[in-house]
């Protein structure tokens, strides 16, 4: 039996009782540092292995803590780290569609863990790895504004309202609302971060955004 166990968003101690019982019954334990499973691996598991999934909290529902209504979100997008030669912007069209419908957009920010160095890939043999990198709210906004400047469809701007999150589910989680320009300069601290681009808001949502507003004590 293969158990796929959600650990939650804070610490390993956030594991559910059902998940802990599954761990105790297991002969070997593997922890996925990136907190996701690739489609190919998932298909192999579906096809060949007997498995049981033990769910836990996810960023997909925990962003609801800022009180933006979950059913008022559009398609979620992933924001990868740019490089000198690779600056993808396919997420722009999805954000554009969401904003045309007045929907919020959850941006999942890039995580780079155990990425082989270019030199070790060229040499072969034992792999050497780049230091871990976790995208911050600041970097995400900087890249988003770069893409907007390039595409020029006025989907968002420095004045677009957003919500930045850091360490959701942990005791020191941070939630901050403000314009892109404001949040771009804020240090949200240690990872993991994510970002929501705010769409059309209900008065109740606006009240909670004011509570988490940049520059106010909350």
C-alpha positions as CSV (number, residue, x, y, z in Angstrom):
1,X,0.0,0.0,0.0
2,X,1.3,3.5,-0.9
3,X,0.0,6.3,1.3
4,X,0.1,9.8,-0.1
5,X,-0.2,12.0,3.0
6,X,-0.8,15.7,3.2
7,X,1.2,17.5,5.9
8,X,-0.6,20.8,5.9
9,X,0.9,24.2,5.4
10,X,2.8,24.9,8.6
11,X,4.9,22.2,10.2
12,X,5.0,18.4,10.0
13,X,3.1,18.4,13.3
14,X,0.0,19.6,11.4
15,X,-0.4,16.1,10.0
16,X,-3.9,14.7,10.7
17,X,-4.4,11.8,13.1
18,X,-5.4,9.6,10.1
19,X,-2.2,10.6,8.3
20,X,0.0,9.9,11.4
21,X,-1.5,6.4,11.7
22,X,-0.6,5.7,8.1
23,X,3.0,6.9,8.7
24,X,3.3,4.6,11.7
25,X,2.2,1.6,9.5
26,X,4.7,2.5,6.7
27,X,8.0,0.7,6.2
28,X,9.6,3.6,4.3
29,X,8.8,7.3,4.3
30,X,9.6,9.8,1.5
31,X,9.0,13.5,2.0
32,X,8.5,15.6,-1.1
33,X,10.1,19.0,-0.5
34,X,8.4,20.6,-3.4
35,X,5.0,19.7,-2.0
36,X,3.6,18.6,-5.4
37,X,3.5,15.5,-7.5
38,X,4.2,15.6,-11.2
39,X,1.5,14.4,-13.6
40,X,3.7,11.5,-15.0
41,X,4.5,10.2,-11.5
42,X,0.8,10.5,-10.6
43,X,-0.3,8.5,-13.6
44,X,2.2,5.7,-12.8
45,X,0.9,5.5,-9.3
46,X,-2.7,5.5,-10.5
47,X,-1.9,2.6,-13.0
48,X,0.4,0.3,-11.0
49,X,0.1,0.8,-7.3
50,X,-2.5,0.3,-4.7
51,X,-2.8,3.6,-2.9
52,X,-4.7,5.7,-0.3
53,X,-4.7,9.5,-0.2
54,X,-4.9,11.2,3.2
55,X,-5.8,14.8,2.6
56,X,-4.9,17.9,4.6
57,X,-5.1,21.7,4.4
58,X,-4.0,23.3,1.1
59,X,-3.1,26.8,0.0
60,X,-6.1,26.5,-2.4
61,X,-8.5,26.8,0.6
62,X,-6.3,28.4,3.3
63,X,-6.1,31.7,1.2
64,X,-9.7,32.1,2.4
65,X,-8.3,33.4,5.7
66,X,-8.2,36.9,4.1
67,X,-12.0,36.6,3.6
68,X,-12.0,36.9,-0.2
69,X,-14.8,34.6,-1.1
70,X,-13.4,31.3,-2.4
71,X,-16.2,30.9,-5.1
72,X,-15.1,34.3,-6.4
73,X,-11.7,33.0,-7.7
74,X,-10.9,32.3,-11.3
75,X,-8.2,29.9,-12.7
76,X,-5.1,29.6,-10.5
77,X,-1.8,30.4,-12.2
78,X,1.9,29.5,-11.5
79,X,4.5,32.2,-11.6
80,X,8.0,30.8,-12.4
81,X,11.4,32.4,-11.8
82,X,12.6,34.3,-14.8
83,X,16.1,33.7,-16.2
84,X,18.2,35.7,-18.7
85,X,17.0,33.4,-21.5
86,X,13.6,32.2,-20.3
87,X,10.8,34.7,-19.4
88,X,7.5,32.9,-19.9
89,X,4.3,34.8,-19.7
90,X,1.5,32.3,-20.5
91,X,-0.1,33.1,-17.1
92,X,-0.9,36.6,-18.4
93,X,-3.8,35.4,-20.5
94,X,-5.3,33.5,-17.6
95,X,-5.1,36.5,-15.3
96,X,-6.6,38.6,-18.1
97,X,-9.6,36.3,-18.4
98,X,-10.1,36.2,-14.7
99,X,-10.1,40.0,-14.4
100,X,-12.4,40.4,-17.3
101,X,-14.9,38.3,-15.3
102,X,-14.2,40.2,-12.1
103,X,-12.6,37.2,-10.5
104,X,-9.7,37.0,-8.1
105,X,-6.5,35.2,-9.2
106,X,-4.4,33.0,-6.9
107,X,-0.7,33.1,-8.1
108,X,1.4,30.1,-6.8
109,X,5.0,31.2,-6.6
110,X,7.9,29.2,-7.8
111,X,9.9,26.8,-5.6
112,X,13.3,25.6,-6.7
113,X,14.7,22.8,-4.6
114,X,17.4,20.2,-5.6
115,X,17.8,21.9,-9.0
116,X,21.0,20.5,-10.6
117,X,23.6,23.1,-11.6
118,X,24.1,23.6,-15.3
119,X,27.8,22.6,-14.9
120,X,27.0,19.2,-13.3
121,X,24.4,18.5,-16.0
122,X,27.1,19.1,-18.7
123,X,29.7,17.0,-17.0
124,X,27.5,14.1,-16.0
125,X,28.4,11.9,-13.0
126,X,27.5,13.1,-9.5
127,X,25.0,15.9,-9.5
128,X,25.6,19.2,-7.8
129,X,22.6,21.3,-6.8
130,X,21.8,25.0,-6.8
131,X,20.9,26.5,-3.4
132,X,17.2,26.3,-2.7
133,X,15.2,29.3,-4.0
134,X,11.7,30.4,-3.0
135,X,9.9,33.1,-4.9
136,X,8.8,36.1,-2.7
137,X,5.8,38.3,-3.1
138,X,8.2,41.1,-4.2
139,X,9.8,39.1,-7.0
140,X,6.4,37.9,-8.2
141,X,5.0,41.4,-8.5
142,X,8.2,42.6,-10.2
143,X,7.9,39.9,-12.8
144,X,4.2,40.5,-13.3
145,X,4.7,44.2,-13.9
146,X,7.5,43.4,-16.4
147,X,5.1,41.1,-18.3
148,X,2.4,43.8,-18.3
149,X,4.8,46.3,-19.7
150,X,5.7,43.9,-22.4
151,X,2.2,42.8,-23.3
152,X,0.5,46.2,-22.8
153,X,-3.1,45.1,-22.4
154,X,-3.6,47.0,-19.2
155,X,-4.7,43.8,-17.3
156,X,-3.1,45.1,-14.1
157,X,-0.9,48.0,-13.0
158,X,1.1,49.2,-10.0
159,X,-2.3,50.4,-8.5
160,X,-4.0,47.0,-8.8
161,X,-5.0,45.6,-5.4
162,X,-3.4,42.4,-4.2
163,X,-3.0,40.3,-1.1
164,X,0.3,38.8,-0.2
165,X,0.6,35.7,2.0
166,X,3.6,34.2,3.8
167,X,3.8,31.0,5.8
168,X,0.1,30.2,5.6
169,X,-0.9,27.9,8.4
170,X,2.1,28.7,10.6
171,X,2.0,30.6,13.9
172,X,3.8,33.6,12.3
173,X,1.8,33.7,9.1
174,X,1.6,37.1,7.4
175,X,-1.2,38.5,5.4
176,X,-1.0,41.9,3.8
177,X,-3.2,43.7,1.3
178,X,-2.3,46.7,-0.8
179,X,-1.4,47.8,-4.3
180,X,1.2,46.1,-6.3
181,X,3.5,49.1,-5.8
182,X,3.1,48.9,-2.1
183,X,3.6,45.2,-1.7
184,X,6.6,45.1,-4.1
185,X,8.6,46.9,-1.4
186,X,7.4,44.9,1.6
187,X,9.5,42.2,3.2
188,X,7.1,39.3,4.1
189,X,9.9,37.3,5.6
190,X,10.6,33.6,5.3
191,X,8.9,31.3,2.7
192,X,6.5,30.0,1.5
193,X,4.8,33.0,-0.2
194,X,1.8,33.3,-2.5
195,X,-0.1,36.2,-4.0
196,X,-3.7,37.0,-4.9
197,X,-4.6,39.6,-7.5
198,X,-7.9,41.0,-6.4
199,X,-10.9,41.1,-8.8
200,X,-14.3,42.8,-8.2
201,X,-15.0,42.9,-4.5
202,X,-18.1,42.6,-2.3
203,X,-18.4,45.1,0.6
204,X,-17.6,42.4,3.1
205,X,-14.5,41.5,1.2
206,X,-13.5,45.2,1.1
207,X,-13.9,45.5,4.8
208,X,-11.5,42.6,5.4
209,X,-9.0,43.9,2.8
210,X,-9.0,47.1,4.8
211,X,-8.2,45.1,8.0
212,X,-5.1,43.6,6.3
213,X,-4.2,46.9,4.6
214,X,-0.5,47.8,4.2
215,X,0.6,50.3,6.8
216,X,-2.1,49.5,9.4
217,X,-1.7,47.4,12.6
218,X,-3.8,44.2,12.5
